[in-house]
Amino acid sequence: MAATSLPADIGAADTPPRGSFITPGYVAGFALVASLFFLWALANNFNDILIRQFQKALDLNRAEAGFIQFVFYLGYFTMALPAGLLMRRYGYRAGILAGLGLYAVGALIFYPAAEIRHYAVFLTALFVIASGAAFLETAANPYIVAFGDPSRASQRLNFAQAFNGFGGFMAPIIGGHFIFSGIEHSKVQLAAMAPAQLEAYRLAEARMVQIPYLALAGIAILVAIAVAIVRLPDVRATESATEGPAQRISLWQVLRTPCLAGAVIAQFFYVGAQVGIWSFFVDFVKELVPATPEKTAAYLLSLSLVLFMSGRFIGTLLMQKIPATRLLLVFALANIALTATAALTTGWVAVGALALTSFFMSIMFPTIFSLGVKDLGDKAMLGAPLIIMAIIGGAVFPPLMGLISQMAGTIQLAITLPCACFAAVAVYALRCIRTARLEPAASPLH
């Protein structure tokens, strides 16, 4: 399916049989690396719950709460390249262990943060978690290539990313149940409370995050122990033969690789759209259908993420018949239409349109990633972090959407921003299709 190259430093002993989806002997390792996609999805999608919860617990407005995503994805931007450099020297296993360690530490910080109820401490914790997630994503996405025939890398990556979709589906259910207390007060009721009563209410709401994040820390530690002992492909086996030339490769040289620069830009806009929509989905439902309880809105977000997960599996199957770039174009156009519908209609029609965007977002991240790294060869460990750094789009767009919402007095106008982002993804897909037509021998990925 994909022309994604194996990392150049993979050892001969680990070279996968032609046509293999997973190399024999590495099924357990593949399952463990695939579980990382689930793990960082939990942290990413808990943020969508936190945005609503912190408005209650910390008395934030939407624009202020949107900075949760800004700080989180800033962690991705700042740590992706250091993660790539560390893995280039010490290997993917070291990068994964470092990521799980940071993830656990950040989750543990949530406990004291809730006790002192200080927004800056929560943001620090989220930055540390995001730094760990940046290591995990920078390692896991290209590492999946090493588990089988590179010609099936796009299928393999979409399959692994489906576990990310499953984590995304579970996060609102877990968060809605364990983080949302179910106690909702109107502004009038809050204003009528005595100061001590109001302080007790906000402290109780802040403490709701402690147990879920302690659980996340525990899971990260257990996975780290398993990663330390499981058999994984050694992708540093032949690095010594090429170490000198590889280290002299500049980032500019990597960016000049066909499709990579476009993939970085497309990923920036895609992640911005995805994070923006999911971040304000609960607020969107509460505004368009005011009688909907918070927990119900969270479960609706979870249902939307079921569509996201299903789209990953369905997309993997469709790519056996439809070129990935064309499927990317079709899905981007569908989401342009759906976000426009969400912005221009009312009630459940608007909510349904916004929920359906998750299905068509499903293949975008792994497909853009695969297109970006397919020609990198021995530059994969430098190119992959650049695409991960593009996740900074998730830091840029939610605060902008929150600001637009505050200024306009409605969240609907802010949905036009993701609509423009999907247009950028469509342009990238068109460019890749045209490039493939000009090549003498088009890549199977196209």
C-alpha positions in Angstrom: 0.0 0.0 0.0 2.6 2.5 1.1 6.0 3.4 -0.2 7.1 4.4 3.2 10.7 3.2 3.6 12.1 1.2 6.5 14.4 3.3 8.7 17.8 3.0 7.1 19.4 1.7 10.3 17.2 -1.4 10.7 19.3 -4.5 11.2 19.4 -7.3 8.6 18.3 -9.8 11.2 15.1 -7.8 11.7 14.3 -7.3 8.0 10.6 -8.3 7.6 9.5 -10.9 5.0 8.0 -9.5 1.9 4.3 -8.9 2.2 4.2 -9.4 6.0 1.8 -7.2 7.9 3.7 -8.0 11.1 7.1 -9.7 11.2 6.9 -13.1 12.9 8.2 -12.9 16.5 7.2 -9.2 17.0 3.5 -9.5 17.4 3.7 -8.8 21.2 6.0 -5.8 20.5 3.7 -4.5 17.9 0.7 -4.8 20.2 2.6 -2.9 22.9 3.7 -0.1 20.6 0.1 0.1 19.3 -1.1 0.5 22.9 0.9 3.7 23.1 -1.5 5.2 20.5 -4.4 4.4 23.0 -2.4 5.9 25.9 -1.7 9.3 24.4 -5.2 9.5 23.0 -6.5 9.4 26.6 -4.4 12.4 27.6 -5.2 14.3 24.5 -8.9 13.8 24.8 -9.1 14.3 28.5 -8.3 17.9 27.6 -11.7 18.3 26.0 -13.3 17.4 29.3 -10.8 19.7 31.2 -11.8 22.7 29.1 -15.3 22.5 30.5 -14.3 21.3 34.0 -11.8 24.1 34.5 -14.4 26.7 33.6 -16.3 25.5 36.7 -13.4 24.6 39.0 -11.1 27.6 38.2 -13.7 30.2 37.1 -12.3 30.5 33.5 -13.9 31.8 30.4 -13.7 29.9 27.1 -10.7 31.8 25.8 -8.8 31.2 29.0 -9.8 27.5 29.1 -8.6 27.2 25.4 -5.0 27.8 26.7 -5.2 24.2 28.0 -4.7 23.1 24.4 -2.2 25.8 23.7 0.2 24.7 26.4 -0.4 21.0 25.7 0.4 21.2 22.0 3.3 23.6 22.8 4.8 20.6 24.6 4.6 18.6 21.4 6.2 21.4 19.3 9.1 21.9 21.7 9.9 18.3 22.4 9.3 16.4 19.1 12.7 17.3 17.7 14.7 16.5 20.9 12.8 13.2 20.9 13.9 12.5 17.4 17.6 13.3 18.2 17.5 11.2 21.3 16.1 8.2 19.4 18.6 8.7 16.5 21.4 8.2 19.1 19.8 5.6 21.5 17.0 4.0 19.6 13.2 3.9 19.7 13.0 1.9 22.9 14.8 4.7 24.8 12.5 7.3 23.3 9.4 5.4 24.4 10.7 4.9 27.9 11.6 8.6 28.2 8.1 9.5 26.9 6.3 7.2 29.4 8.4 8.6 32.2 7.4 12.2 31.4 3.8 11.2 30.9 3.7 9.6 34.4 5.3 12.6 36.1 3.0 15.1 34.5 -0.1 13.0 35.5 1.2 12.8 39.1 1.5 16.6 39.2 -2.3 16.8 38.8 -2.8 15.7 42.4 -1.1 18.7 44.2 -2.4 21.0 41.4 -5.9 20.2 42.4 -5.2 20.8 46.1 -3.8 24.3 45.5 -6.3 25.0 42.6 -3.8 27.0 40.6 -4.2 27.2 36.8 -0.5 27.6 36.2 0.3 24.4 38.0 -2.3 22.5 36.0 -0.8 23.9 32.8 2.7 22.8 33.9 1.4 19.3 34.4 -0.2 19.3 31.0 3.0 20.5 29.4 5.0 17.7 31.0 2.4 15.1 29.9 2.5 16.6 26.4 6.3 16.4 26.3 6.0 12.7 27.1 3.3 12.2 24.5 5.6 14.0 21.9 8.3 11.3 22.6 5.7 8.6 22.2 4.2 9.9 19.0 7.6 10.7 17.5 8.7 7.1 18.3 5.6 5.1 17.6 4.5 6.5 14.2 7.7 5.7 12.3 8.5 2.7 14.5 5.3 1.0 13.2 7.1 0.8 9.8 9.8 -1.5 11.3 7.2 -4.2 12.2 6.5 -5.5 8.8 6.8 -5.1 5.0 7.2 -1.4 4.2 4.8 -1.7 1.3 2.1 -2.2 3.8 3.1 0.7 6.1 0.1 2.9 5.4 -2.3 0.1 6.3 -0.2 -0.8 9.4 -0.1 2.9 10.6 -3.9 3.4 10.0 -4.5 0.1 11.9 -2.3 1.3 14.9 -4.0 4.7 14.7 -7.3 3.0 15.2 -6.3 2.3 18.8 -5.8 6.1 19.1 -9.4 6.4 17.9 -10.4 3.8 20.6 -8.6 5.9 23.2 -10.3 9.0 22.0 -13.7 7.2 22.2 -13.0 6.0 25.8 -11.7 9.4 27.1 -15.0 11.3 27.1 -16.8 8.3 28.7 -14.1 8.0 31.4 -13.8 11.7 31.8 -17.5 12.4 31.7 -18.0 9.8 34.4 -15.1 10.5 36.7 -14.3 14.1 36.1 -17.8 15.7 35.6 -19.5 15.7 39.0 -23.0 16.2 37.5 -23.4 19.3 39.6 -24.2 22.3 37.4 -24.9 25.8 38.7 -26.1 28.7 36.7 -24.3 32.1 36.9 -27.2 33.4 39.1 -26.8 30.5 41.5 -23.0 31.0 41.7 -23.4 34.7 42.4 -25.8 33.9 45.2 -23.4 31.6 47.0 -21.5 32.7 50.1 -17.7 33.0 49.5 -16.9 30.0 51.6 -19.6 27.9 49.9 -18.4 29.0 46.4 -14.8 28.2 47.4 -15.8 24.7 48.6 -17.7 24.0 45.4 -14.7 25.0 43.2 -12.3 23.0 45.3 -14.5 19.9 45.1 -14.7 20.3 41.3 -10.9 20.7 41.0 -10.4 17.5 43.1 -12.4 15.5 40.6 -9.4 15.2 38.3 -7.1 13.6 40.9 -8.1 9.9 40.6 -8.3 9.8 36.8 -4.8 11.3 36.5 -3.3 9.0 39.2 -4.7 6.1 37.2 -3.0 7.4 34.0 0.3 7.7 35.8 0.0 4.1 37.0 -0.9 2.8 33.5 2.1 4.6 32.0 4.5 3.1 34.6 3.2 -0.4 33.9 3.5 0.0 30.1 7.1 1.3 30.6 8.0 -1.9 32.5 6.6 -4.0 29.6 8.5 -1.9 27.0 11.7 -2.5 28.9 11.5 -6.3 28.7 9.5 -7.1 25.4 11.3 -8.0 22.2 11.3 -5.1 19.7 13.0 -4.6 16.3 16.5 -3.1 16.7 16.5 -0.1 14.3 20.1 0.9 15.3 21.8 -2.3 14.2 23.6 -0.8 11.1 23.8 2.9 12.3 27.5 2.8 12.8 28.1 2.3 9.1 26.3 5.5 8.2 26.5 7.5 11.4 28.8 10.2 10.0 26.8 11.1 6.8 23.5 10.8 8.7 24.5 13.3 11.3 25.5 15.8 8.7 22.0 15.9 7.2 20.4 19.3 7.9 16.8 19.9 8.6 16.7 22.0 5.5 17.8 19.0 3.4 15.0 16.9 5.0 12.4 19.5 4.4 13.3 19.6 0.7 12.2 15.9 0.4 9.1 15.7 -1.9 5.8 15.8 0.0 7.4 16.5 3.5 7.1 20.3 3.6 3.5 20.0 2.4 2.8 17.3 5.0 4.0 19.5 7.8 1.7 22.4 6.7 -1.3 20.1 6.1 -0.8 18.4 9.5 -0.6 21.8 11.2 -4.1 22.7 9.8 -5.6 19.2 10.3 -4.6 19.0 14.0 -5.8 22.5 14.5 -9.2 21.5 13.1 -9.4 18.3 15.1 -8.4 19.7 18.4 -10.6 22.8 17.9 -13.7 20.8 17.2 -13.3 18.3 20.0 -12.2 21.0 22.5 -15.4 22.9 22.2 -17.8 20.1 21.3 -19.3 20.0 24.8 -19.8 23.8 24.8 -21.2 23.6 21.2 -23.9 21.0 22.4 -24.7 23.1 25.5 -25.2 26.2 23.4 -27.2 24.7 20.5 -29.3 22.4 22.7 -29.2 24.1 26.2 -31.2 21.5 28.1 -28.5 18.8 27.4 -26.6 17.9 30.6 -22.8 18.0 30.6 -22.5 14.3 31.0 -24.8 13.7 28.0 -22.8 16.1 25.9 -19.6 14.2 26.9 -21.2 10.9 25.9 -22.2 12.5 22.5 -18.5 13.5 22.0 -17.6 9.8 22.8 -20.1 8.7 20.2 -18.5 11.0 17.7 -15.2 9.4 18.5 -16.6 6.0 17.9 -17.1 7.3 14.3 -13.5 8.4 14.3 -12.3 5.0 15.4 -14.6 3.3 12.9 -13.3 5.5 10.1 -9.7 4.4 10.9 -10.7 0.7 10.3 -12.9 1.5 7.3 -10.2 3.8 5.8 -7.7 1.0 6.1 -10.0 -1.3 4.1 -10.9 1.4 1.5 -7.2 2.1 0.8 -6.9 -1.4 -0.7 -9.1 -0.1 -3.5 -8.8 3.7 -3.5 -5.5 5.6 -3.6 -4.8 7.2 -0.2 -4.5 10.7 -1.6 -7.9 10.6 -3.3 -9.5 9.2 -0.2 -7.9 12.1 1.8 -9.3 14.6 -0.7 -12.8 13.1 -0.5 -12.8 13.1 3.3 -11.5 16.7 3.4 -14.2 17.9 1.1 -16.8 16.1 3.2 -15.7 17.9 6.3 -15.7 21.3 4.6 -19.4 20.7 3.9 -20.1 19.4 7.5 -18.4 22.2 9.3 -20.2 24.7 7.1 -23.5 23.0 8.1 -22.6 23.1 11.8 -21.9 26.8 11.5 -25.0 27.7 9.6 -27.8 25.5 11.0 -29.3 25.1 14.4 -30.2 22.5 17.0 -29.5 18.8 16.6 -28.8 19.2 12.8 -25.8 21.4 13.7 -24.7 19.0 16.5 -25.0 16.0 14.2 -23.0 17.6 11.4 -20.2 18.5 13.9 -20.2 15.0 15.4 -20.0 13.4 11.9 -16.8 15.3 11.1 -14.9 12.8 13.3 -15.5 10.0 10.8 -14.0 12.0 8.0 -11.1 13.2 10.2 -10.2 9.6 10.9 -7.6 8.9 8.1 -6.1 12.4 7.9 -3.3 12.2 10.5 -1.8 8.8 9.5 -2.3 9.4 5.7 -0.6 12.8 5.8 2.1 11.3 8.0 2.7 8.4 5.6 2.8 10.8 2.6 5.3 13.0 4.3 7.8 10.3 5.3 7.5 8.0 2.3 10.7 9.2 0.6 12.8 10.0 3.6 14.9 6.8 3.8 17.7 7.3 6.3 16.3 10.8 7.2 13.2 9.3 8.8 14.3 10.1 12.4 14.7 13.8 11.5 11.7 14.1 9.2 9.1 12.4 11.4 9.7 14.8 14.3 9.0 17.7 11.9 5.5 16.3 11.2 4.9 15.7 14.9 6.0 19.4 15.5 3.2 20.4 13.2 0.8 19.3 16.0 1.4 22.8 17.3 -1.7 23.6 15.2 -3.6 22.1 18.2 -2.1 24.9 20.3 -3.0 27.7 17.9 -6.6 27.1 16.9 -8.5 26.4 20.2 -7.5 29.7 21.8 -8.4 31.5 18.6 -11.8 29.7 18.5 -12.3 30.6 22.2 -11.5 34.2 21.4 -13.9 34.3 18.4 -16.6 32.7 20.5 -16.1 35.3 23.3 -16.2 38.2 20.8 -19.1 36.9 18.8 -21.1 35.6 21.7 -21.6 32.2 20.0 -19.4 29.2 19.4 -20.9 28.6 16.0 -18.9 31.4 14.3 -15.7 29.8 15.6 -16.5 26.6 13.6 -15.6 28.5 10.4 -12.0 28.2 11.5 -11.9 24.3 11.3 -13.7 24.7 7.9 -10.8 26.7 6.6 -8.3 24.1 8.0 -10.0 21.3 6.1 -9.7 23.4 2.9 -5.9 23.4 3.4 -5.9 19.6 3.8 -7.9 19.3 0.5 -5.3 21.5 -1.2 -2.5 19.3 0.0 -4.3 16.2 -1.2 -4.8 17.7 -4.7 -1.1 18.7 -4.8 -0.1 15.1 -4.0 -2.4 13.7 -6.6 -1.0 16.1 -9.3 2.5 15.3 -8.3 1.9 11.5 -8.6 0.5 12.0 -12.1 3.8 13.8 -13.1 6.0 11.0 -11.8 7.1 8.3 -14.3 6.3 5.5 -11.8 3.8 6.6 -9.2 4.1 5.3 -5.7 1.4 2.8 -4.7 0.5 5.1 -1.9 -0.8 7.6 -4.4 
